[in-house]
Amino acid sequence: MTVIDPETQTSWVPEVEADDDTDDMPLSTRLSIADTLTLGNAICGFMAVYFTTTGVLIPHLTGNEDGGMARHSAATAVILMLLASVFDLFDGLVARKLRSSAMGAELDNLSDLISFGLAPAYFVVVWGMVADDAHQRVSAVAAIVVLLAVVLRLARFSCVQLRDGIFQGMPSPFGALTVVSIVLLELPFIPTLLAIVGVAWLMVSRVEYPKPRGRLAVAMLSWIMLSMGLLAAWAFDAPGGELLLQTGCALQVVLGAVIPLFATARRVNTFRDNRREARAAAR
């Protein structure tokens, strides 16, 4: 006959419960593959700020400007933002195919805020400090507008339920890259400022944008890779590199302006079709 000591049994039962708790609690905090990609997004955003500071801003403030170094650092910062958008694209795809932890949505929003809110806004601030015809304080206000637009967009994305396959407002990765493209075009200060504010408005607008899935995701990834190549050619002063970069930036800005027009035209056509069907049914 086995004798069980009541004290031993009492001390042993909570120990099992504690083990069960330690097995259950990490399930909500354990990182998935998608979460790891999301953290890569955040790292790229932070490093974009780092290269903008060390390679563009500090040399300008200390008077040790070297056009090549500033160009390399600016290109590296933008390439890192592009790489962040790649991570942002794939973490959603991986999360749908495999799984994401309970922290997935929060990690995604926080990472997007760094890479597509802070990094491009800081890029605008530095542009306002180093450009010849820019005004530092006005540029800082434009940067704040961009940052707040991304904050409001991400907050609304977490609260508003939309039909599957669309975004409401310009997606923050697309908006960030459009803002940076506007700066790299080196237009006069006022047109640049107005274009940046216009992109910020599009991010908080109700204009519908398609989600990058299927062929659209492949096209977006191809465009990002091409943009990286154009930036590398510009950074290393390849023949025609600056012209290629200006062309790529112009195309990015044109896409940012044209997509809302297509979306508006599609909504108008849908409204007209619905009215025609309603009239036909009334007859």
Beta strands, then each sheet from edge to edge (+ up, - down):
strand 1: 166-168
strand 2: 208-210
sheet 1: 1+ 2-
end
